[in-house]
Amino acid sequence: MKKILIKEINLEVPEIALGCMRINRLSQSDAQRLIQTALDEGINFFDHADIYGAGEAEKFFSQAIEMNSSIREKMILQSKCCIKKGLYEASKEHIIYSVDNSLKNLQTDYLDILLLHRPDALIEPEEVAETFDELKKSGKVKYFGVSNFNAYQIQLLNQYCSQKMAINQLQLSIPECKIIDSGLNVNTSFDAGINRDGSILDYCRLNNITIQAWSPFQKGFISGTFLDNPEYSLLNSVIYELTQKYSVSNSAIAVAWILRHPAKIQTIVGTTNFERLQNIAKASQITLTREEWYRLYTAAGKHLP
């Protein structure tokens, strides 16, 4: 598995990470096999959140592998907080509560990375800064980041936080790539040129913030996969052609498209099938050509101005 460098914190991580949103749907033996498969493939980065599995996924993860210091040292554990039923909360009280609960559930003394899961309209950046400093000093969290934040929201936090945001987790797939569309359609009146996120892709590159891509197989906002979907027949035809050329699965091609971007984006895959995970991991072994990257992009119904 190839590595990418999170420059802000000088941490090397695998290009592909395992998202653990649905891991508690497995039997413990299958969950253990999935985690071990990830480690065998060089995927030692595991993405969690306090709300995954209705709050049970973290606990199930640690129980499935019987977390101990030897296993923990092989892993990079990331979790997220701030989403509550009916609201978002980035208060000091809630962040610390969530971290303590995640540490208990994961049976570990520290998180490698903590992300604020969604922007809180009532966020107080000074309070977040104080909270992050306290978590860092206590050793409970090593590094910090955000998820689904735009450029100015990150800049606001970084103005107050001595613990700078190292990661921004954003939705990205071949069909669902507005952060790329807007950059390609600058100086046009096309809808694709609407800049919804403050040029977040360029902002992150300029400020050494690593983007993590979530839902790499989704065709919209959590509305199903585009792979083998007749709605995307042309895209799947091109994907199939590339699977034959590179001797990989269609999911590997979908991930390889993200990895080809020079921003060095880390991809979070949420599969619970260990064989599929092995197939996806092969994306790290191939590099699509520029022509192939654009063929996939336009086959998804995108138009170049």
C-alpha atoms as a printed R data frame, in Angstrom:
    type eleno elety resid chain resno       x       y       z
1   ATOM     1    CA   MET     A     1   0.000   0.000   0.000
2   ATOM     2    CA   LYS     A     2   1.400   3.381  -1.026
3   ATOM     3    CA   LYS     A     3   1.593   6.086   1.616
4   ATOM     4    CA   ILE     A     4   0.724   9.752   1.534
5   ATOM     5    CA   LEU     A     5   2.117  12.395   3.847
6   ATOM     6    CA   ILE     A     6  -0.182  14.569   5.930
7   ATOM     7    CA   LYS     A     7   2.163  17.525   5.712
8   ATOM     8    CA   GLU     A     8   0.644  19.598   8.488
9   ATOM     9    CA   ILE     A     9   1.527  16.952  11.076
10  ATOM    10    CA   ASN     A    10   4.249  15.046   9.185
11  ATOM    11    CA   LEU     A    11   2.344  11.772   9.453
12  ATOM    12    CA   GLU     A    12   2.472   9.071   6.791
13  ATOM    13    CA   VAL     A    13  -0.821   7.259   6.214
14  ATOM    14    CA   PRO     A    14  -1.997   4.663   3.673
15  ATOM    15    CA   GLU     A    15  -3.699   5.993   0.545
16  ATOM    16    CA   ILE     A    16  -6.769   3.950   1.461
17  ATOM    17    CA   ALA     A    17  -8.422   3.813   4.890
18  ATOM    18    CA   LEU     A    18 -11.193   1.581   6.214
19  ATOM    19    CA   GLY     A    19 -14.350   3.352   7.318
20  ATOM    20    CA   CYS     A    20 -16.060   1.537  10.178
21  ATOM    21    CA   MET     A    21 -19.577   2.965   9.897
22  ATOM    22    CA   ARG     A    22 -21.254  -0.430   9.415
23  ATOM    23    CA   ILE     A    23 -18.770  -2.800  11.018
24  ATOM    24    CA   ASN     A    24 -21.137  -3.702  13.858
25  ATOM    25    CA   ARG     A    25 -23.472  -5.341  11.316
26  ATOM    26    CA   LEU     A    26 -20.956  -8.178  10.989
27  ATOM    27    CA   SER     A    27 -20.409 -11.133  13.257
28  ATOM    28    CA   GLN     A    28 -17.388 -10.675  15.509
29  ATOM    29    CA   SER     A    29 -15.434 -13.287  13.574
30  ATOM    30    CA   ASP     A    30 -16.162 -11.580  10.239
31  ATOM    31    CA   ALA     A    31 -15.291  -8.186  11.712
32  ATOM    32    CA   GLN     A    32 -12.009  -9.572  12.974
33  ATOM    33    CA   ARG     A    33 -11.283 -11.007   9.530
34  ATOM    34    CA   LEU     A    34 -12.094  -7.655   7.880
35  ATOM    35    CA   ILE     A    35  -9.759  -5.749  10.209
36  ATOM    36    CA   GLN     A    36  -6.987  -8.298   9.746
37  ATOM    37    CA   THR     A    37  -7.450  -8.177   5.970
38  ATOM    38    CA   ALA     A    38  -7.043  -4.405   6.108
39  ATOM    39    CA   LEU     A    39  -3.828  -4.715   8.109
40  ATOM    40    CA   ASP     A    40  -2.515  -7.412   5.775
41  ATOM    41    CA   GLU     A    41  -3.118  -5.042   2.839
42  ATOM    42    CA   GLY     A    42  -1.244  -2.233   4.572
43  ATOM    43    CA   ILE     A    43  -4.454  -0.405   5.509
44  ATOM    44    CA   ASN     A    44  -3.763   0.459   9.136
45  ATOM    45    CA   PHE     A    45  -5.935   3.612   9.186
46  ATOM    46    CA   PHE     A    46  -9.422   3.128  10.654
47  ATOM    47    CA   ASP     A    47 -12.048   5.865  10.476
48  ATOM    48    CA   HIS     A    48 -14.705   6.009  13.203
49  ATOM    49    CA   ALA     A    49 -17.319   8.425  14.513
50  ATOM    50    CA   ASP     A    50 -19.193   8.596  17.791
51  ATOM    51    CA   ILE     A    51 -22.505   8.123  15.946
52  ATOM    52    CA   TYR     A    52 -21.544   5.157  13.761
53  ATOM    53    CA   GLY     A    53 -23.664   2.097  14.384
54  ATOM    54    CA   ALA     A    54 -25.924   4.195  16.614
55  ATOM    55    CA   GLY     A    55 -22.914   4.630  18.881
56  ATOM    56    CA   GLU     A    56 -21.978   0.946  18.945
57  ATOM    57    CA   ALA     A    57 -19.468   0.627  16.071
58  ATOM    58    CA   GLU     A    58 -16.392   1.746  18.041
59  ATOM    59    CA   LYS     A    59 -17.103  -0.672  20.864
60  ATOM    60    CA   PHE     A    60 -17.754  -3.528  18.448
61  ATOM    61    CA   PHE     A    61 -14.502  -2.786  16.593
62  ATOM    62    CA   SER     A    62 -12.368  -3.068  19.723
63  ATOM    63    CA   GLN     A    63 -14.178  -6.179  20.957
64  ATOM    64    CA   ALA     A    64 -13.842  -7.914  17.594
65  ATOM    65    CA   ILE     A    65 -10.055  -7.742  17.707
66  ATOM    66    CA   GLU     A    66  -9.622  -7.757  21.504
67  ATOM    67    CA   MET     A    67  -7.722  -4.486  21.491
68  ATOM    68    CA   ASN     A    68  -4.350  -4.582  23.246
69  ATOM    69    CA   SER     A    69  -1.215  -2.436  23.147
70  ATOM    70    CA   SER     A    70   0.452  -4.595  20.504
71  ATOM    71    CA   ILE     A    71  -2.489  -4.307  18.102
72  ATOM    72    CA   ARG     A    72  -3.041  -0.634  18.931
73  ATOM    73    CA   GLU     A    73   0.517   0.301  17.960
74  ATOM    74    CA   LYS     A    74  -0.114  -1.010  14.447
75  ATOM    75    CA   MET     A    75  -3.133   1.253  13.938
76  ATOM    76    CA   ILE     A    76  -4.023   4.849  13.241
77  ATOM    77    CA   LEU     A    77  -7.407   5.481  14.834
78  ATOM    78    CA   GLN     A    78  -9.503   8.468  13.826
79  ATOM    79    CA   SER     A    79 -12.892   9.422  15.220
80  ATOM    80    CA   LYS     A    80 -15.357  12.238  14.742
81  ATOM    81    CA   CYS     A    81 -17.825  14.097  16.931
82  ATOM    82    CA   CYS     A    82 -20.393  16.953  16.946
83  ATOM    83    CA   ILE     A    83 -23.449  15.303  15.341
84  ATOM    84    CA   LYS     A    84 -26.311  14.843  17.791
85  ATOM    85    CA   LYS     A    85 -29.966  14.084  17.200
86  ATOM    86    CA   GLY     A    86 -31.523  17.232  15.797
87  ATOM    87    CA   LEU     A    87 -28.448  19.447  16.135
88  ATOM    88    CA   TYR     A    88 -24.694  19.857  15.806
89  ATOM    89    CA   GLU     A    89 -22.628  20.655  18.899
90  ATOM    90    CA   ALA     A    90 -18.978  21.705  19.014
91  ATOM    91    CA   SER     A    91 -18.998  22.799  22.653
92  ATOM    92    CA   LYS     A    92 -16.092  21.963  24.939
93  ATOM    93    CA   GLU     A    93 -18.343  19.828  27.115
94  ATOM    94    CA   HIS     A    94 -19.603  17.717  24.212
95  ATOM    95    CA   ILE     A    95 -16.235  17.305  22.480
96  ATOM    96    CA   ILE     A    96 -14.544  16.101  25.662
97  ATOM    97    CA   TYR     A    97 -17.470  13.821  26.481
98  ATOM    98    CA   SER     A    98 -17.355  12.321  22.995
99  ATOM    99    CA   VAL     A    99 -13.591  11.791  23.090
100 ATOM   100    CA   ASP     A   100 -13.740  10.120  26.497
101 ATOM   101    CA   ASN     A   101 -16.535   7.870  25.294
102 ATOM   102    CA   SER     A   102 -14.644   6.943  22.104
103 ATOM   103    CA   LEU     A   103 -11.529   6.110  24.109
104 ATOM   104    CA   LYS     A   104 -13.585   3.874  26.368
105 ATOM   105    CA   ASN     A   105 -15.322   2.160  23.454
106 ATOM   106    CA   LEU     A   106 -12.120   1.686  21.453
107 ATOM   107    CA   GLN     A   107 -10.224   0.486  24.546
108 ATOM   108    CA   THR     A   108  -7.374   2.890  23.936
109 ATOM   109    CA   ASP     A   109  -5.694   5.769  25.767
110 ATOM   110    CA   TYR     A   110  -5.573   8.103  22.782
111 ATOM   111    CA   LEU     A   111  -6.972   8.934  19.369
112 ATOM   112    CA   ASP     A   112  -4.484   9.623  16.639
113 ATOM   113    CA   ILE     A   113  -6.871  12.068  14.983
114 ATOM   114    CA   LEU     A   114 -10.121  13.771  16.009
115 ATOM   115    CA   LEU     A   115 -12.367  15.470  13.446
116 ATOM   116    CA   LEU     A   116 -15.295  17.815  13.971
117 ATOM   117    CA   HIS     A   117 -17.894  15.920  11.949
118 ATOM   118    CA   ARG     A   118 -20.031  18.816  10.691
119 ATOM   119    CA   PRO     A   119 -19.884  22.615  11.064
120 ATOM   120    CA   ASP     A   120 -21.820  23.872  14.077
121 ATOM   121    CA   ALA     A   121 -23.571  27.190  13.356
122 ATOM   122    CA   LEU     A   122 -23.077  28.110  17.022
123 ATOM   123    CA   ILE     A   123 -19.388  27.168  17.135
124 ATOM   124    CA   GLU     A   124 -17.128  29.349  19.265
125 ATOM   125    CA   PRO     A   125 -13.603  29.001  17.868
126 ATOM   126    CA   GLU     A   126 -11.940  30.195  21.069
127 ATOM   127    CA   GLU     A   127 -13.711  27.416  22.961
128 ATOM   128    CA   VAL     A   128 -12.685  24.829  20.375
129 ATOM   129    CA   ALA     A   129  -9.085  26.052  20.616
130 ATOM   130    CA   GLU     A   130  -9.125  25.671  24.396
131 ATOM   131    CA   THR     A   131 -10.652  22.197  24.083
132 ATOM   132    CA   PHE     A   132  -8.119  20.994  21.522
133 ATOM   133    CA   ASP     A   133  -5.217  22.315  23.599
134 ATOM   134    CA   GLU     A   134  -6.552  20.451  26.630
135 ATOM   135    CA   LEU     A   135  -7.000  17.199  24.692
136 ATOM   136    CA   LYS     A   136  -3.521  17.512  23.204
137 ATOM   137    CA   LYS     A   137  -1.870  18.266  26.561
138 ATOM   138    CA   SER     A   138  -3.639  15.342  28.236
139 ATOM   139    CA   GLY     A   139  -2.464  12.970  25.498
140 ATOM   140    CA   LYS     A   140  -6.008  11.975  24.599
141 ATOM   141    CA   VAL     A   141  -5.743  13.250  21.002
142 ATOM   142    CA   LYS     A   142  -2.618  13.700  18.899
143 ATOM   143    CA   TYR     A   143  -3.937  15.613  15.876
144 ATOM   144    CA   PHE     A   144  -7.066  17.440  14.776
145 ATOM   145    CA   GLY     A   145  -9.129  18.141  11.691
146 ATOM   146    CA   VAL     A   146 -12.629  18.664  10.363
147 ATOM   147    CA   SER     A   147 -15.183  17.045   8.088
148 ATOM   148    CA   ASN     A   148 -17.460  18.802   5.588
149 ATOM   149    CA   PHE     A   149 -16.071  22.279   6.368
150 ATOM   150    CA   ASN     A   150 -15.566  25.029   3.805
151 ATOM   151    CA   ALA     A   151 -12.469  27.188   3.442
152 ATOM   152    CA   TYR     A   152 -13.532  30.078   5.663
153 ATOM   153    CA   GLN     A   153 -14.806  27.774   8.397
154 ATOM   154    CA   ILE     A   154 -11.373  26.137   8.553
155 ATOM   155    CA   GLN     A   155  -9.631  29.505   8.436
156 ATOM   156    CA   LEU     A   156 -11.766  30.725  11.335
157 ATOM   157    CA   LEU     A   157 -10.722  27.740  13.467
158 ATOM   158    CA   ASN     A   158  -7.076  28.039  12.510
159 ATOM   159    CA   GLN     A   159  -7.049  31.695  13.499
160 ATOM   160    CA   TYR     A   160  -7.659  30.659  17.110
161 ATOM   161    CA   CYS     A   161  -6.359  27.090  17.341
162 ATOM   162    CA   SER     A   162  -2.707  26.353  17.990
163 ATOM   163    CA   GLN     A   163  -3.570  22.785  16.941
164 ATOM   164    CA   LYS     A   164  -4.012  23.438  13.220
165 ATOM   165    CA   MET     A   165  -6.537  21.506  11.135
166 ATOM   166    CA   ALA     A   166  -4.629  18.746   9.331
167 ATOM   167    CA   ILE     A   167  -7.555  17.007   7.574
168 ATOM   168    CA   ASN     A   168 -10.837  17.844   5.900
169 ATOM   169    CA   GLN     A   169 -13.094  14.883   5.109
170 ATOM   170    CA   LEU     A   170 -15.277  15.569   2.057
171 ATOM   171    CA   GLN     A   171 -17.590  13.585  -0.183
172 ATOM   172    CA   LEU     A   172 -15.906  12.685  -3.462
173 ATOM   173    CA   SER     A   173 -16.558  10.166  -6.223
174 ATOM   174    CA   ILE     A   174 -16.426  10.249 -10.020
175 ATOM   175    CA   PRO     A   175 -20.054  11.459 -10.390
176 ATOM   176    CA   GLU     A   176 -20.157  13.421  -7.106
177 ATOM   177    CA   CYS     A   177 -17.188  15.764  -7.424
178 ATOM   178    CA   LYS     A   178 -18.405  19.334  -7.123
179 ATOM   179    CA   ILE     A   179 -15.101  20.329  -5.519
180 ATOM   180    CA   ILE     A   180 -13.473  19.436  -8.861
181 ATOM   181    CA   ASP     A   181 -16.326  20.585 -11.134
182 ATOM   182    CA   SER     A   182 -16.201  24.194  -9.935
183 ATOM   183    CA   GLY     A   183 -12.493  24.436 -10.649
184 ATOM   184    CA   LEU     A   184 -12.916  23.128 -14.185
185 ATOM   185    CA   ASN     A   185 -15.789  25.510 -14.937
186 ATOM   186    CA   VAL     A   186 -14.286  28.794 -13.797
187 ATOM   187    CA   ASN     A   187 -15.458  31.823 -15.816
188 ATOM   188    CA   THR     A   188 -18.554  30.095 -17.172
189 ATOM   189    CA   SER     A   189 -22.268  30.379 -16.504
190 ATOM   190    CA   PHE     A   190 -22.662  26.603 -16.210
191 ATOM   191    CA   ASP     A   191 -24.163  25.223 -12.993
192 ATOM   192    CA   ALA     A   192 -21.029  23.092 -12.565
193 ATOM   193    CA   GLY     A   193 -19.080  26.314 -12.039
194 ATOM   194    CA   ILE     A   194 -21.016  27.233  -8.909
195 ATOM   195    CA   ASN     A   195 -18.457  27.481  -6.119
196 ATOM   196    CA   ARG     A   196 -20.304  26.072  -3.144
197 ATOM   197    CA   ASP     A   197 -17.361  25.446  -0.839
198 ATOM   198    CA   GLY     A   198 -15.018  28.404  -1.210
199 ATOM   199    CA   SER     A   199 -12.612  26.585  -3.546
200 ATOM   200    CA   ILE     A   200 -12.046  24.080  -0.764
201 ATOM   201    CA   LEU     A   201  -9.886  21.769  -2.878
202 ATOM   202    CA   ASP     A   202  -7.387  24.511  -3.718
203 ATOM   203    CA   TYR     A   203  -7.579  25.928  -0.198
204 ATOM   204    CA   CYS     A   204  -6.632  22.589   1.325
205 ATOM   205    CA   ARG     A   205  -3.735  22.167  -1.092
206 ATOM   206    CA   LEU     A   206  -2.452  25.664  -0.350
207 ATOM   207    CA   ASN     A   207  -2.625  25.083   3.408
208 ATOM   208    CA   ASN     A   208  -1.262  21.514   3.618
209 ATOM   209    CA   ILE     A   209  -4.638  20.112   4.671
210 ATOM   210    CA   THR     A   210  -5.156  16.518   3.562
211 ATOM   211    CA   ILE     A   211  -8.536  15.752   2.013
212 ATOM   212    CA   GLN     A   212 -10.134  12.445   2.904
213 ATOM   213    CA   ALA     A   213 -12.738  11.285   0.375
214 ATOM   214    CA   TRP     A   214 -15.855   9.681   1.802
215 ATOM   215    CA   SER     A   215 -18.464   7.707  -0.194
216 ATOM   216    CA   PRO     A   216 -16.155   7.063  -3.182
217 ATOM   217    CA   PHE     A   217 -18.763   4.804  -4.824
218 ATOM   218    CA   GLN     A   218 -21.837   7.008  -4.306
219 ATOM   219    CA   LYS     A   219 -23.688   8.680  -7.189
220 ATOM   220    CA   GLY     A   220 -25.149  11.434  -5.035
221 ATOM   221    CA   PHE     A   221 -25.563  12.407  -1.411
222 ATOM   222    CA   ILE     A   222 -25.932   8.917   0.056
223 ATOM   223    CA   SER     A   223 -28.260   7.830  -2.762
224 ATOM   224    CA   GLY     A   224 -26.729   4.579  -3.958
225 ATOM   225    CA   THR     A   225 -23.701   3.451  -5.902
226 ATOM   226    CA   PHE     A   226 -22.898   4.269  -9.522
227 ATOM   227    CA   LEU     A   227 -21.019   0.992 -10.011
228 ATOM   228    CA   ASP     A   228 -23.004  -1.460 -12.174
229 ATOM   229    CA   ASN     A   229 -25.830   1.076 -12.173
230 ATOM   230    CA   PRO     A   230 -27.655   1.327 -15.554
231 ATOM   231    CA   GLU     A   231 -28.119   5.040 -14.893
232 ATOM   232    CA   TYR     A   232 -24.360   5.311 -15.517
233 ATOM   233    CA   SER     A   233 -24.001   2.865 -18.396
234 ATOM   234    CA   LEU     A   234 -21.342   4.863 -20.264
235 ATOM   235    CA   LEU     A   235 -19.259   5.368 -17.130
236 ATOM   236    CA   ASN     A   236 -19.460   1.677 -16.265
237 ATOM   237    CA   SER     A   237 -18.475   0.785 -19.814
238 ATOM   238    CA   VAL     A   238 -15.291   2.854 -19.501
239 ATOM   239    CA   ILE     A   239 -14.647   1.436 -16.034
240 ATOM   240    CA   TYR     A   240 -15.010  -2.089 -17.392
241 ATOM   241    CA   GLU     A   241 -12.517  -1.357 -20.158
242 ATOM   242    CA   LEU     A   242 -10.004  -0.161 -17.555
243 ATOM   243    CA   THR     A   243 -10.601  -3.174 -15.306
244 ATOM   244    CA   GLN     A   244  -9.495  -5.339 -18.217
245 ATOM   245    CA   LYS     A   245  -6.423  -3.243 -18.879
246 ATOM   246    CA   TYR     A   246  -5.252  -3.138 -15.257
247 ATOM   247    CA   SER     A   247  -6.655  -6.514 -14.083
248 ATOM   248    CA   VAL     A   248  -8.487  -4.961 -11.138
249 ATOM   249    CA   SER     A   249 -12.103  -4.634  -9.989
250 ATOM   250    CA   ASN     A   250 -14.459  -1.786 -10.864
251 ATOM   251    CA   SER     A   251 -14.258  -0.485  -7.296
252 ATOM   252    CA   ALA     A   252 -10.470  -0.306  -7.602
253 ATOM   253    CA   ILE     A   253 -10.814   1.838 -10.738
254 ATOM   254    CA   ALA     A   254 -13.231   4.151  -8.901
255 ATOM   255    CA   VAL     A   255 -10.718   4.611  -6.088
256 ATOM   256    CA   ALA     A   256  -7.772   4.908  -8.490
257 ATOM   257    CA   TRP     A   257  -9.559   7.882 -10.099
258 ATOM   258    CA   ILE     A   258  -9.482   9.691  -6.741
259 ATOM   259    CA   LEU     A   259  -5.897   8.669  -5.984
260 ATOM   260    CA   ARG     A   260  -4.748   9.992  -9.371
261 ATOM   261    CA   HIS     A   261  -5.519  13.568  -8.338
262 ATOM   262    CA   PRO     A   262  -2.318  15.479  -7.456
263 ATOM   263    CA   ALA     A   263  -3.829  16.686  -4.171
264 ATOM   264    CA   LYS     A   264  -2.885  13.269  -2.754
265 ATOM   265    CA   ILE     A   265  -6.349  12.541  -1.424
266 ATOM   266    CA   GLN     A   266  -6.796   9.709   1.063
267 ATOM   267    CA   THR     A   267  -9.848   7.556   0.290
268 ATOM   268    CA   ILE     A   268 -12.135   6.175   3.009
269 ATOM   269    CA   VAL     A   269 -13.852   2.950   1.930
270 ATOM   270    CA   GLY     A   270 -16.668   1.555   4.025
271 ATOM   271    CA   THR     A   271 -16.914  -1.981   2.688
272 ATOM   272    CA   THR     A   272 -17.627  -4.788   5.145
273 ATOM   273    CA   ASN     A   273 -16.582  -7.478   2.651
274 ATOM   274    CA   PHE     A   274 -12.974  -8.568   3.114
275 ATOM   275    CA   GLU     A   275 -12.632  -9.871  -0.460
276 ATOM   276    CA   ARG     A   276 -13.875  -6.565  -1.835
277 ATOM   277    CA   LEU     A   277 -11.437  -4.751   0.429
278 ATOM   278    CA   GLN     A   278  -8.602  -6.801  -1.045
279 ATOM   279    CA   ASN     A   279  -9.774  -5.835  -4.527
280 ATOM   280    CA   ILE     A   280 -10.081  -2.152  -3.619
281 ATOM   281    CA   ALA     A   281  -6.562  -2.162  -2.165
282 ATOM   282    CA   LYS     A   282  -5.187  -2.871  -5.640
283 ATOM   283    CA   ALA     A   283  -6.094   0.705  -6.592
284 ATOM   284    CA   SER     A   284  -2.907   1.745  -4.840
285 ATOM   285    CA   GLN     A   285  -0.881  -0.278  -7.358
286 ATOM   286    CA   ILE     A   286  -2.058   1.503 -10.504
287 ATOM   287    CA   THR     A   287  -1.830   5.045 -11.850
288 ATOM   288    CA   LEU     A   288  -4.419   6.112 -14.379
289 ATOM   289    CA   THR     A   289  -3.206   8.190 -17.303
290 ATOM   290    CA   ARG     A   290  -4.414  11.754 -17.720
291 ATOM   291    CA   GLU     A   291  -6.522  10.632 -20.690
292 ATOM   292    CA   GLU     A   292  -8.122   7.821 -18.657
293 ATOM   293    CA   TRP     A   293  -8.881  10.163 -15.761
294 ATOM   294    CA   TYR     A   294 -10.702  12.603 -18.053
295 ATOM   295    CA   ARG     A   295 -12.496   9.786 -19.896
296 ATOM   296    CA   LEU     A   296 -13.978   8.615 -16.615
297 ATOM   297    CA   TYR     A   297 -14.898  12.160 -15.638
298 ATOM   298    CA   THR     A   298 -16.743  12.922 -18.871
299 ATOM   299    CA   ALA     A   299 -18.328   9.446 -18.992
300 ATOM   300    CA   ALA     A   300 -20.045  10.344 -15.728
301 ATOM   301    CA   GLY     A   301 -21.978  13.013 -17.613
302 ATOM   302    CA   LYS     A   302 -19.566  15.869 -16.966
303 ATOM   303    CA   HIS     A   303 -18.942  18.408 -19.704
304 ATOM   304    CA   LEU     A   304 -15.709  20.317 -20.180
305 ATOM   305    CA   PRO     A   305 -16.293  23.978 -21.098
